[in-house]
């Protein structure tokens, strides 16, 4: 626990200046995080079946483009072109024909890369665009994620008895999940009505924040399931006590995606 707390403090020290500055520093910082996240997705896949170096390099290039897509515009336009999606699909699926060796690069490998590149690239792009739009909205989403995760851990450790999803994440409990969502919702709503919009319908923002908190926990479970499928404890060891980039950002990624779906409503 001590290592986890120290690492969390160091993460905050590194992250807060980039969050405050926004602009180019934040875009570059989160693009690098996106590339590290993709590395973790590829590395965990390599444990079962290695992906050709050329396809890895193409993956990093694609994620860089996706992360930076439309980020020079300080607007709330969360858009991406179908042409870009089509290019990603083609550049990963067509090499299956030319390599013509399923042991080296199969259709399943190609589909995995399409999914990983699109998921990582678009989700990190959404985080950058949210910061471009308004730092307070990103702080709101971060508050939900961090408080939910923290109090889910503490509540589960103190009173957790009933397993939430034992086949996916044996340590998570129903009590921890409820405690995390209650506190995540309380802090998120308090921040929203204090900093962002004091005239918002309180019932509405409570329901939206609660939904985002629950979705964040679902994101955590989705990533846990990926790790379990590949028989890995963590995505990486970059952050002592936490694991890798995806181990730390799993819930906020899903919260931001859900926020984008609800963007016009809040």
C-alpha positions as CSV (number, residue, x, y, z in Angstrom):
1,X,0.0,0.0,0.0
2,X,2.9,2.4,0.8
3,X,4.4,1.9,-2.6
4,X,1.0,2.5,-4.2
5,X,0.5,5.8,-2.3
6,X,4.0,7.0,-3.1
7,X,3.5,6.2,-6.8
8,X,0.2,8.0,-6.8
9,X,1.8,11.1,-5.4
10,X,4.6,11.0,-8.1
11,X,2.0,10.5,-10.8
12,X,0.2,13.6,-9.6
13,X,3.4,15.6,-9.5
14,X,4.1,14.7,-13.2
15,X,0.6,14.9,-14.4
16,X,-0.7,18.1,-12.9
17,X,1.6,20.5,-14.7
18,X,0.7,19.0,-18.1
19,X,-3.0,19.2,-17.2
20,X,-2.7,22.8,-16.1
21,X,-0.7,23.9,-19.2
22,X,-3.0,22.1,-21.7
23,X,-2.2,22.9,-25.4
24,X,0.8,21.3,-27.0
25,X,2.4,20.0,-23.8
26,X,-0.8,18.1,-22.9
27,X,-1.3,16.8,-26.4
28,X,2.3,15.5,-26.6
29,X,2.1,14.1,-23.1
30,X,-1.1,12.1,-23.7
31,X,0.1,11.0,-27.1
32,X,3.2,9.5,-25.4
33,X,0.9,7.8,-22.9
34,X,-1.2,6.5,-25.7
35,X,1.9,5.0,-27.4
36,X,2.9,3.4,-24.0
37,X,-0.6,2.0,-23.6
38,X,-0.5,0.5,-27.1
39,X,2.9,-1.0,-26.3
40,X,1.3,-2.7,-23.3
41,X,-1.5,-4.1,-25.5
42,X,1.0,-5.4,-28.0
43,X,3.4,-6.7,-25.4
44,X,0.6,-8.7,-23.6
45,X,-0.4,-10.2,-27.0
46,X,3.2,-11.1,-27.8
47,X,3.1,-13.4,-24.7
48,X,0.9,-15.7,-26.8
49,X,1.8,-14.9,-30.4
50,X,4.4,-12.4,-31.5
51,X,3.3,-9.7,-33.9
52,X,5.7,-8.7,-36.8
53,X,7.9,-5.7,-36.1
54,X,6.6,-3.9,-39.2
55,X,3.0,-4.2,-38.1
56,X,4.0,-2.9,-34.6
57,X,5.7,0.2,-36.2
58,X,2.6,0.8,-38.3
59,X,0.5,0.5,-35.1
60,X,2.5,3.2,-33.3
61,X,2.2,5.5,-36.3
62,X,-1.5,5.0,-36.5
63,X,-2.1,5.6,-32.8
64,X,0.0,8.8,-33.0
65,X,-2.2,10.1,-35.9
66,X,-5.4,9.1,-34.1
67,X,-4.4,10.7,-30.8
68,X,-3.6,14.0,-32.5
69,X,-6.6,14.0,-34.9
70,X,-8.4,17.3,-34.7
71,X,-6.5,18.4,-31.5
72,X,-5.2,21.6,-33.0
73,X,-8.8,22.9,-32.9
74,X,-9.8,24.1,-29.4
75,X,-13.4,23.0,-29.8
76,X,-16.0,20.5,-28.6
77,X,-16.2,18.7,-32.0
78,X,-15.6,15.1,-31.1
79,X,-15.4,13.8,-34.7
80,X,-13.3,11.5,-36.8
81,X,-13.5,10.7,-40.5
82,X,-14.7,7.4,-41.9
83,X,-11.7,7.7,-44.3
84,X,-9.3,7.4,-41.4
85,X,-11.1,4.4,-40.0
86,X,-11.0,2.8,-43.4
87,X,-7.3,3.4,-43.7
88,X,-6.7,1.7,-40.3
89,X,-8.7,-1.3,-41.4
90,X,-6.9,-1.7,-44.7
91,X,-3.3,-1.2,-43.4
92,X,-3.8,-4.0,-40.8
93,X,-5.9,-6.5,-42.8
94,X,-4.3,-6.4,-46.2
95,X,-0.8,-7.5,-45.0
96,X,-2.4,-10.8,-44.1
97,X,-2.5,-11.6,-47.8
98,X,1.1,-10.6,-48.5
99,X,2.6,-12.2,-45.4
100,X,0.6,-15.3,-46.2
101,X,1.7,-17.1,-43.0
102,X,-0.8,-17.5,-40.2
103,X,2.0,-18.4,-37.7
104,X,3.6,-15.0,-38.3
105,X,0.5,-12.8,-38.9
106,X,-3.0,-14.1,-39.0
107,X,-6.4,-12.5,-39.5
108,X,-7.0,-12.6,-35.7
109,X,-3.7,-10.7,-35.2
110,X,-4.9,-8.1,-37.7
111,X,-8.3,-7.7,-36.0
112,X,-6.6,-7.5,-32.6
113,X,-4.4,-4.6,-33.9
114,X,-7.3,-2.9,-35.5
115,X,-9.2,-3.0,-32.2
116,X,-6.2,-2.0,-30.1
117,X,-5.2,0.9,-32.3
118,X,-8.7,2.3,-32.7
119,X,-9.6,1.9,-29.0
120,X,-6.3,3.4,-27.7
121,X,-6.1,6.1,-30.4
122,X,-9.7,7.3,-30.2
123,X,-10.0,7.2,-26.4
124,X,-6.7,9.2,-25.8
125,X,-7.9,11.6,-28.5
126,X,-11.1,12.1,-26.6
127,X,-9.2,12.9,-23.4
128,X,-7.1,15.5,-25.3
129,X,-10.2,17.0,-26.9
130,X,-12.0,17.2,-23.5
131,X,-9.0,19.1,-22.1
132,X,-9.1,21.4,-25.1
133,X,-12.7,22.1,-24.6
134,X,-12.5,22.9,-20.8
135,X,-10.1,21.7,-18.1
136,X,-13.0,21.7,-15.6
137,X,-14.9,19.0,-17.4
138,X,-11.8,16.8,-17.5
139,X,-11.2,17.4,-13.8
140,X,-14.8,16.4,-13.2
141,X,-14.3,13.1,-15.0
142,X,-10.9,12.5,-13.3
143,X,-12.5,13.2,-9.9
144,X,-15.2,10.5,-10.6
145,X,-12.6,8.0,-11.7
146,X,-10.0,8.6,-8.9
147,X,-12.5,8.8,-6.0
148,X,-14.5,5.8,-7.2
149,X,-11.3,3.7,-7.5
150,X,-9.9,4.9,-4.2
151,X,-13.0,4.3,-2.1
152,X,-13.9,1.1,-3.8
153,X,-10.5,-0.2,-2.7
154,X,-10.8,1.1,0.9
155,X,-14.5,0.1,1.3
156,X,-13.8,-3.4,-0.1
157,X,-10.8,-3.8,2.3
158,X,-12.8,-2.7,5.3
159,X,-16.3,-4.3,4.8
160,X,-16.1,-6.2,1.5
161,X,-17.7,-9.7,1.8
162,X,-19.5,-10.4,-1.4
163,X,-17.4,-11.0,-4.6
164,X,-18.4,-8.8,-7.5
165,X,-16.9,-10.7,-10.5
166,X,-14.7,-13.5,-9.0
167,X,-13.9,-15.1,-12.3
168,X,-12.5,-11.7,-13.6
169,X,-11.2,-9.9,-10.6
170,X,-11.3,-11.9,-7.4
171,X,-10.5,-9.0,-5.1
172,X,-13.3,-6.7,-6.1
173,X,-16.4,-6.8,-3.9
174,X,-20.0,-5.6,-4.2
175,X,-19.5,-3.5,-1.0
176,X,-16.4,-1.9,-2.5
177,X,-18.2,-1.1,-5.8
178,X,-21.2,0.5,-4.0
179,X,-18.9,2.5,-1.7
180,X,-16.8,3.7,-4.6
181,X,-19.7,4.8,-6.7
182,X,-21.4,6.6,-3.8
183,X,-18.3,8.6,-3.0
184,X,-17.4,9.1,-6.6
185,X,-20.9,10.4,-7.3
186,X,-20.8,12.7,-4.2
187,X,-17.5,14.3,-5.0
188,X,-18.2,14.5,-8.8
189,X,-21.5,16.2,-8.3
190,X,-20.1,18.5,-5.7
191,X,-17.3,19.6,-8.1
192,X,-19.8,20.0,-11.0
193,X,-22.3,22.2,-9.2
194,X,-19.5,24.2,-7.5
195,X,-17.1,24.8,-10.4
196,X,-18.9,24.0,-13.7
197,X,-22.7,24.8,-13.4
198,X,-24.5,25.7,-10.2
199,X,-27.9,25.9,-11.9
200,X,-27.9,22.3,-13.3
201,X,-30.7,20.0,-12.3
202,X,-29.3,18.3,-9.3
203,X,-31.2,15.0,-9.8
204,X,-30.1,14.9,-13.4
205,X,-26.4,15.4,-12.6
206,X,-26.5,12.9,-9.8
207,X,-27.8,10.2,-12.2
208,X,-25.3,11.1,-14.9
209,X,-22.4,11.1,-12.4
210,X,-23.5,7.8,-10.9
211,X,-23.7,6.3,-14.4
212,X,-20.2,7.5,-15.2
213,X,-18.9,6.0,-12.0
214,X,-20.5,2.6,-12.7
215,X,-19.2,2.7,-16.3
216,X,-15.7,3.5,-15.0
217,X,-15.8,0.3,-12.8
218,X,-17.0,-1.7,-15.8
219,X,-14.0,-0.4,-17.7
220,X,-11.8,-1.7,-14.9
221,X,-13.4,-5.1,-15.2
222,X,-13.0,-5.1,-19.0
223,X,-9.3,-4.5,-18.8
224,X,-9.0,-7.1,-16.0
225,X,-10.7,-9.6,-18.3
226,X,-8.2,-8.9,-21.0
227,X,-5.3,-9.5,-18.5
228,X,-6.9,-12.7,-17.4
229,X,-7.4,-13.9,-21.0
230,X,-3.6,-13.4,-21.5
231,X,-2.8,-14.8,-18.1
232,X,-1.1,-11.6,-16.9
233,X,-1.4,-9.9,-13.5
234,X,-0.8,-6.4,-14.9
235,X,-0.3,-4.7,-18.3
236,X,3.1,-3.6,-17.3
237,X,5.4,-2.5,-14.4
238,X,6.0,1.1,-15.3
239,X,4.2,2.4,-12.2
240,X,5.2,0.5,-9.0
241,X,2.1,-0.6,-7.0
242,X,-0.2,0.2,-9.9
243,X,1.1,-1.8,-12.9
244,X,1.2,-0.2,-16.3
245,X,-0.5,2.8,-18.0
246,X,-3.6,0.8,-18.8
247,X,-3.8,-0.5,-15.2
248,X,-4.0,3.2,-14.0
249,X,-6.1,4.7,-16.8
250,X,-8.6,1.8,-17.4
251,X,-11.6,3.5,-15.7
252,X,-11.0,7.0,-16.9
253,X,-10.8,5.8,-20.5
254,X,-14.3,4.3,-20.2
255,X,-15.6,7.3,-18.3
256,X,-14.4,9.7,-21.0
257,X,-16.0,7.5,-23.7
258,X,-19.3,7.6,-21.9
259,X,-19.0,11.3,-21.3
260,X,-18.6,11.8,-25.1
261,X,-21.8,9.9,-25.6
262,X,-23.6,12.2,-23.1
263,X,-21.7,15.4,-24.0
264,X,-24.7,17.2,-25.6
265,X,-26.8,16.3,-22.5
266,X,-24.6,17.7,-19.7
